[in-house]
Amino acid sequence: MNFSEVFKLSSLLCKFSPDGKYLVWSLEQPEWHCKIDEGSAGLVASCWSPDGRHILNTTEFHLRITVWSLCTKSVSYIKYPKACLQGITFTRDGRYMALAERRDCKDYVSIFVCSDWQLLRHFDTDTQDLTGIEWAPNGCVLAVWDSCLEYKILLYSLDGRLLSAYSAYEWSLGIKSVAWSPSSQFLAVGSYDGKVRILNHVTWKMITEFGHPATINNPKIVVYKEAEKSPQLGLGCLSFPPPGAGAGPLPSSESKYEIASVPVSLQTLKPVTDRANPKIGIGMLAFSPDSYFLATRNDNIPNAVWVWDIQKLRLFAVLEQLSPVRTFQWDPQQPRLAICTGGSRLYLWSPAGCMSVQVPGEGDFAVLSLCWHLSGDSMALLSKDHVCLCFLETEASVSTACRQLGGHT
C-alpha cells in the first residue's frame, strides 16, 4: 500500500469525477485547473454530473442550482431546490437527475435530462417534509422518504406514478437512512428504533429486519476488536543521538484486530433524548458492489460496524473500533470495506479478514472521510485541511497477508 504526497483542502470538499480523471484538478494533465466563483450568491454544496463535464453548485439559502459546463463554459439555472439531506440523485447511466423541490409549502420532484438539462417530469409527493430521494441503480424506481417525524417511504416510477408506500410504525421517530442494493432487488431502510428493514423489489414488502443488540452471543459471528499496542523495543534497536541533538519523536502505537470470544458486549452510548437529532438508530448503511453484504452503523453503538450476509439474511461479522466510526465505504469493484474513525489509521475489511494501516506523514493525518476511485485501486483520504491518495494492493495480496496473520491483522 502506497501513499501520495499531501495536498491542501478545505471543508472536506473533494471527490473523484465519475470518469475517474479528475480530483478537483486533472490527474492526466496536472497543469489544467478550473475555478468557479458564484459571487454574492454564495455556495453551500457542489457535485459532479455523471458525465464529468458539468459541476452543479447550490447557492446559499437554496435559491437555485447553477449548472456549469467545463467544456463549453455555458451556464444553466434550476430554481426551487429544497434544503434537505439528500435532494439530488442521478440514475446510474447518467441520463436523468431527480431534484427535490419545495414550492408553496409543498414537496415536489422534478426529473431532468442530463444531456441538455431539460425538464422531463414534475410531480408532487405525498410527504409532509421530504428529506431524501434516491434512484434505484437500474434507474426504474425513485425512492422518496419523509422526515424522521413520520415513517413513510414512497416508490415512484420514472413517469411519476406512485408504485408503493411503506411504513413500519407510527407515533415514533422513523427513517434515518436508506440504501439500494446495486442489483436493485433490495431496499434497506434504517430506522431510529435500531433496526434495518429490507424491502424486496417485487411487492415492496419487508422480507426481513436486522436488529443491532449490544451483546453478541452467536458463536458463528466473527467479532473483530481493534487493539492498540505499543511496539516492543529491544536493546539492539536503541540508538543514541549525538551530543547536543534534540530527542527524536516517540514511536507511534500500533493497532491490530483480535478475534473476540462470545459473548461480546459492545460499547454503547446513552442517548440524550430531550435534544434534537439524538444519537440513536441506523445512521449509516451501504451494500457491497455485488449485493452480497450490507454494512451498517447503529449510532448508539458508535464504535461498531456490522456486516450482514444478504444471501443468508444473517449477521456475518462485527468490527469494534477503539474510536467512534466516522464513515465507511465499499470498494466499487469488490466486497472490500474501508473504514475511518477520525484517527491516523485506515481500516479495511473483506471476507478474508481485516487490517489496520497507519497513514504516513508528518504529524498525525486525521482521516475524517474517504472516497474510493471507481477502479477500486486507490482512494482519497481526507483530513480537515489536507487530502492524500492511497494506492492499494490487489485483493490477492491483501488475502495473502490476512492468511499469514491468521485471518486478522
Disulfide bonds with the S-S distance in Angstrom:
none
